[in-house]
Amino acid sequence: MRIVIAGGHGQIALRLERLLAARGDEAVGIIRNAQQSQELADIGAEPAVLDLESASVEEVAEVLRGADAAVFAAGAGPNSGISRKDTVDRAAAVLFADAAEAAGVRRYVIVSSMGADASHAGDEVFDVYLRAKGSADADVRSRAALDWTILRPGMLTNDAGTGQILLAASTGRGPVPRDDVAATILELLDTPATAGLTLEVISGNTPVTVAVKHVAGN
């Protein structure tokens, strides 16, 4: 498969790119900073330098053409201000979905956040972030041209992955290693029957493959 990943230098994206490359798939990571290109190349991914805050739909679609799936794993980051929560966490996700449609790429996985809600109340930066993520999720859900899956991880950690998760429409709060989130995304990409699902993921006691098959009804 050829998978294009927005936010290609992010912590989850790098893990996903390694997994894809290790099994012989083509991973294309969209990055804003050209200086990160070598790091992607070193793990077997193809860098595509593009700023999703300023790129046109057609520019992004050009990267996506011929791909089997698109993964939105970009984020403004914990130290960013309110304005970038909108331009990255919402607008860039919408742009990426527009570009996927324009390129004819149906499979679209978006990494969201537990608690994402377009109507979330509050004026703190994290409140704005949850509204931005919720708005992006709502936009993606409205698109009949995309076979979308929304994944909402719990509290992300850099602990070594266990390969054991809890995956459901609602899991309750809990931590989850980024390793296991990346492994879950990979399994979602391999499981078309998860299209149309919004899922939460935290650490649990079920192997990733089994957990994904269960939510897909297999």
C-alpha positions as a Markdown table, in Angstrom:
| # | Residue | x | y | z |
|---|---|---|---|---|
| 1 | Met | 0.0 | 0.0 | 0.0 |
| 2 | Arg | 1.0 | 3.6 | -0.5 |
| 3 | Ile | -0.1 | 5.7 | 2.6 |
| 4 | Val | 0.2 | 9.4 | 2.8 |
| 5 | Ile | 0.5 | 10.8 | 6.4 |
| 6 | Ala | -0.1 | 14.4 | 7.3 |
| 7 | Gly | 2.1 | 15.5 | 10.2 |
| 8 | Gly | 4.8 | 13.1 | 9.0 |
| 9 | His | 7.4 | 14.1 | 11.6 |
| 10 | Gly | 5.0 | 13.7 | 14.5 |
| 11 | Gln | 5.6 | 11.1 | 17.2 |
| 12 | Ile | 2.8 | 8.8 | 16.1 |
| 13 | Ala | 3.4 | 9.4 | 12.4 |
| 14 | Leu | 7.1 | 8.4 | 12.7 |
| 15 | Arg | 6.1 | 5.2 | 14.5 |
| 16 | Leu | 3.5 | 4.4 | 11.8 |
| 17 | Glu | 6.0 | 5.1 | 9.0 |
| 18 | Arg | 8.4 | 2.7 | 10.5 |
| 19 | Leu | 5.8 | 0.0 | 10.7 |
| 20 | Leu | 4.7 | 0.6 | 7.1 |
| 21 | Ala | 8.2 | 0.6 | 5.8 |
| 22 | Ala | 9.1 | -2.6 | 7.8 |
| 23 | Arg | 6.5 | -4.6 | 6.0 |
| 24 | Gly | 7.3 | -3.2 | 2.6 |
| 25 | Asp | 4.6 | -0.5 | 2.2 |
| 26 | Glu | 5.2 | 3.0 | 0.9 |
| 27 | Ala | 4.9 | 5.6 | 3.6 |
| 28 | Val | 4.8 | 9.2 | 2.5 |
| 29 | Gly | 5.2 | 11.8 | 5.3 |
| 30 | Ile | 4.1 | 15.4 | 4.7 |
| 31 | Ile | 6.4 | 17.7 | 6.6 |
| 32 | Arg | 6.7 | 21.4 | 6.8 |
| 33 | Asn | 10.4 | 21.6 | 7.6 |
| 34 | Ala | 12.7 | 20.3 | 4.9 |
| 35 | Gln | 15.4 | 19.7 | 7.4 |
| 36 | Gln | 13.3 | 16.7 | 8.7 |
| 37 | Ser | 13.5 | 15.0 | 5.3 |
| 38 | Gln | 16.6 | 12.9 | 6.1 |
| 39 | Glu | 15.0 | 11.5 | 9.3 |
| 40 | Leu | 12.1 | 10.2 | 7.4 |
| 41 | Ala | 14.3 | 8.8 | 4.7 |
| 42 | Asp | 16.4 | 7.0 | 7.4 |
| 43 | Ile | 13.3 | 5.1 | 8.6 |
| 44 | Gly | 12.2 | 4.2 | 5.1 |
| 45 | Ala | 9.6 | 6.9 | 4.5 |
| 46 | Glu | 9.3 | 9.3 | 1.6 |
| 47 | Pro | 9.3 | 13.0 | 2.7 |
| 48 | Ala | 6.9 | 15.4 | 1.0 |
| 49 | Val | 7.7 | 19.0 | 2.0 |
| 50 | Leu | 4.4 | 21.0 | 2.2 |
| 51 | Asp | 2.9 | 23.4 | 4.7 |
| 52 | Leu | -0.7 | 22.4 | 5.3 |
| 53 | Glu | -1.4 | 25.9 | 6.8 |
| 54 | Ser | -0.7 | 27.6 | 3.4 |
| 55 | Ala | -0.9 | 24.9 | 0.7 |
| 56 | Ser | -3.8 | 24.7 | -1.8 |
| 57 | Val | -6.1 | 21.7 | -2.1 |
| 58 | Glu | -4.5 | 20.9 | -5.5 |
| 59 | Glu | -1.0 | 21.0 | -4.1 |
| 60 | Val | -2.0 | 18.5 | -1.4 |
| 61 | Ala | -4.0 | 16.4 | -3.8 |
| 62 | Glu | -0.9 | 16.1 | -6.0 |
| 63 | Val | 0.9 | 14.3 | -3.1 |
| 64 | Leu | -2.1 | 12.1 | -2.5 |
| 65 | Arg | -2.7 | 10.9 | -6.0 |
| 66 | Gly | -2.2 | 7.2 | -6.4 |
| 67 | Ala | -2.3 | 6.6 | -2.6 |
| 68 | Asp | -4.4 | 3.8 | -1.1 |
| 69 | Ala | -5.1 | 5.8 | 2.1 |
| 70 | Ala | -4.6 | 9.1 | 3.8 |
| 71 | Val | -3.8 | 9.5 | 7.5 |
| 72 | Phe | -4.2 | 12.8 | 9.3 |
| 73 | Ala | -1.8 | 12.8 | 12.2 |
| 74 | Ala | -0.8 | 16.4 | 12.3 |
| 75 | Gly | -1.2 | 18.7 | 15.3 |
| 76 | Ala | -0.3 | 22.2 | 16.3 |
| 77 | Gly | 1.5 | 20.8 | 19.4 |
| 78 | Pro | 1.1 | 21.4 | 23.1 |
| 79 | Asn | 3.0 | 24.7 | 23.1 |
| 80 | Ser | 1.0 | 26.3 | 20.3 |
| 81 | Gly | -1.5 | 29.1 | 20.8 |
| 82 | Ile | -5.2 | 29.3 | 20.1 |
| 83 | Ser | -4.9 | 30.4 | 16.5 |
| 84 | Arg | -2.9 | 27.4 | 15.4 |
| 85 | Lys | -5.4 | 25.1 | 17.1 |
| 86 | Asp | -7.8 | 26.3 | 14.4 |
| 87 | Thr | -5.3 | 26.5 | 11.4 |
| 88 | Val | -3.8 | 23.0 | 12.1 |
| 89 | Asp | -6.1 | 20.9 | 14.2 |
| 90 | Arg | -9.2 | 21.9 | 12.3 |
| 91 | Ala | -8.4 | 23.7 | 9.0 |
| 92 | Ala | -5.5 | 21.4 | 7.9 |
| 93 | Ala | -7.6 | 18.3 | 8.6 |
| 94 | Val | -10.4 | 19.7 | 6.5 |
| 95 | Leu | -7.9 | 20.7 | 3.7 |
| 96 | Phe | -6.4 | 17.2 | 3.8 |
| 97 | Ala | -9.9 | 15.7 | 3.5 |
| 98 | Asp | -10.7 | 18.0 | 0.6 |
| 99 | Ala | -7.5 | 17.0 | -1.1 |
| 100 | Ala | -8.2 | 13.3 | -0.5 |
| 101 | Glu | -11.5 | 13.7 | -2.3 |
| 102 | Ala | -9.9 | 15.6 | -5.1 |
| 103 | Ala | -7.3 | 12.9 | -5.5 |
| 104 | Gly | -9.8 | 10.1 | -5.4 |
| 105 | Val | -8.4 | 8.6 | -2.2 |
| 106 | Arg | -11.4 | 7.2 | -0.3 |
| 107 | Arg | -9.7 | 5.7 | 2.8 |
| 108 | Tyr | -9.1 | 8.4 | 5.4 |
| 109 | Val | -8.0 | 7.9 | 9.0 |
| 110 | Ile | -7.9 | 10.9 | 11.3 |
| 111 | Val | -6.1 | 10.9 | 14.7 |
| 112 | Ser | -8.4 | 13.0 | 16.9 |
| 113 | Ser | -8.5 | 13.3 | 20.7 |
| 114 | Met | -10.6 | 11.9 | 23.4 |
| 115 | Gly | -13.1 | 14.5 | 24.4 |
| 116 | Ala | -13.1 | 16.2 | 21.0 |
| 117 | Asp | -16.4 | 18.1 | 20.6 |
| 118 | Ala | -17.3 | 21.0 | 18.3 |
| 119 | Ser | -19.6 | 22.4 | 21.0 |
| 120 | His | -17.1 | 21.9 | 23.9 |
| 121 | Ala | -17.3 | 24.8 | 26.3 |
| 122 | Gly | -14.5 | 26.8 | 27.8 |
| 123 | Asp | -11.9 | 29.4 | 26.8 |
| 124 | Glu | -8.6 | 27.8 | 27.7 |
| 125 | Val | -6.3 | 26.7 | 25.0 |
| 126 | Phe | -7.1 | 23.0 | 25.6 |
| 127 | Asp | -10.8 | 23.8 | 25.3 |
| 128 | Val | -10.2 | 25.4 | 21.9 |
| 129 | Tyr | -8.2 | 22.4 | 20.9 |
| 130 | Leu | -11.0 | 20.0 | 21.7 |
| 131 | Arg | -13.4 | 22.2 | 19.7 |
| 132 | Ala | -11.0 | 22.3 | 16.8 |
| 133 | Lys | -10.6 | 18.5 | 16.8 |
| 134 | Gly | -14.4 | 18.1 | 17.2 |
| 135 | Ser | -15.1 | 20.4 | 14.2 |
| 136 | Ala | -12.6 | 18.5 | 12.1 |
| 137 | Asp | -14.2 | 15.2 | 13.1 |
| 138 | Ala | -17.7 | 16.5 | 12.2 |
| 139 | Asp | -16.5 | 17.7 | 8.8 |
| 140 | Val | -15.0 | 14.3 | 8.0 |
| 141 | Arg | -18.1 | 12.4 | 9.1 |
| 142 | Ser | -20.2 | 14.5 | 6.7 |
| 143 | Arg | -18.2 | 13.2 | 3.6 |
| 144 | Ala | -19.9 | 10.4 | 1.7 |
| 145 | Ala | -16.9 | 10.3 | -0.7 |
| 146 | Leu | -14.5 | 9.2 | 2.1 |
| 147 | Asp | -14.3 | 5.8 | 3.9 |
| 148 | Trp | -13.3 | 7.5 | 7.2 |
| 149 | Thr | -12.3 | 6.2 | 10.6 |
| 150 | Ile | -11.8 | 8.6 | 13.5 |
| 151 | Leu | -9.4 | 7.4 | 16.2 |
| 152 | Arg | -9.4 | 9.1 | 19.6 |
| 153 | Pro | -6.5 | 8.0 | 21.8 |
| 154 | Gly | -6.4 | 8.5 | 25.6 |
| 155 | Met | -3.4 | 10.1 | 27.3 |
| 156 | Leu | -0.4 | 9.5 | 25.1 |
| 157 | Thr | 2.8 | 8.2 | 26.6 |
| 158 | Asn | 6.2 | 7.2 | 25.3 |
| 159 | Asp | 6.2 | 3.9 | 27.2 |
| 160 | Ala | 7.0 | 0.9 | 25.1 |
| 161 | Gly | 4.0 | -0.5 | 23.4 |
| 162 | Thr | 2.4 | -3.7 | 24.8 |
| 163 | Gly | 0.3 | -4.6 | 21.7 |
| 164 | Gln | -2.6 | -4.8 | 24.1 |
| 165 | Ile | -5.4 | -2.2 | 23.9 |
| 166 | Leu | -9.0 | -1.4 | 24.7 |
| 167 | Leu | -10.8 | -0.2 | 21.5 |
| 168 | Ala | -14.4 | 0.9 | 21.5 |
| 169 | Ala | -16.8 | 3.7 | 20.8 |
| 170 | Ser | -16.3 | 4.7 | 24.5 |
| 171 | Thr | -13.5 | 3.3 | 26.6 |
| 172 | Gly | -13.3 | 5.8 | 29.5 |
| 173 | Arg | -10.1 | 7.7 | 30.3 |
| 174 | Gly | -6.7 | 6.1 | 30.4 |
| 175 | Pro | -3.2 | 6.2 | 29.0 |
| 176 | Val | -2.0 | 4.6 | 25.8 |
| 177 | Pro | 1.6 | 4.3 | 24.4 |
| 178 | Arg | 2.1 | 6.0 | 21.1 |
| 179 | Asp | 3.6 | 2.7 | 19.9 |
| 180 | Asp | 0.2 | 1.1 | 20.3 |
| 181 | Val | -1.7 | 4.0 | 18.7 |
| 182 | Ala | 0.5 | 3.6 | 15.6 |
| 183 | Ala | -0.1 | -0.2 | 15.6 |
| 184 | Thr | -3.8 | 0.4 | 15.9 |
| 185 | Ile | -3.8 | 2.8 | 12.9 |
| 186 | Leu | -1.9 | 0.2 | 10.8 |
| 187 | Glu | -4.6 | -2.4 | 11.7 |
| 188 | Leu | -7.4 | 0.1 | 10.9 |
| 189 | Leu | -5.9 | 0.7 | 7.5 |
| 190 | Asp | -5.9 | -3.1 | 6.9 |
| 191 | Thr | -9.5 | -3.4 | 8.0 |
| 192 | Pro | -11.9 | -1.5 | 5.6 |
| 193 | Ala | -14.9 | -2.6 | 7.7 |
| 194 | Thr | -13.9 | 0.0 | 10.3 |
| 195 | Ala | -15.0 | 2.8 | 7.9 |
| 196 | Gly | -17.7 | 5.0 | 9.5 |
| 197 | Leu | -16.5 | 4.3 | 13.0 |
| 198 | Thr | -15.4 | 6.8 | 15.7 |
| 199 | Leu | -13.3 | 4.9 | 18.2 |
| 200 | Glu | -11.4 | 5.5 | 21.4 |
| 201 | Val | -8.3 | 3.6 | 22.3 |
| 202 | Ile | -6.5 | 3.2 | 25.6 |
| 203 | Ser | -4.2 | 0.5 | 27.0 |
| 204 | Gly | -6.0 | -2.8 | 27.7 |
| 205 | Asn | -5.8 | -6.5 | 27.5 |
| 206 | Thr | -6.8 | -7.3 | 23.9 |
| 207 | Pro | -4.2 | -7.7 | 21.1 |
| 208 | Val | -4.5 | -4.9 | 18.6 |
| 209 | Thr | -5.5 | -7.2 | 15.7 |
| 210 | Val | -8.2 | -8.9 | 17.7 |
| 211 | Ala | -9.5 | -5.5 | 19.1 |
| 212 | Val | -9.8 | -4.1 | 15.6 |
| 213 | Lys | -11.5 | -7.2 | 14.2 |
| 214 | His | -14.0 | -7.1 | 17.1 |
| 215 | Val | -15.1 | -3.5 | 16.4 |
| 216 | Ala | -15.3 | -4.3 | 12.7 |
| 217 | Gly | -17.7 | -7.0 | 13.5 |
| 218 | Asn | -15.4 | -9.9 | 12.4 |
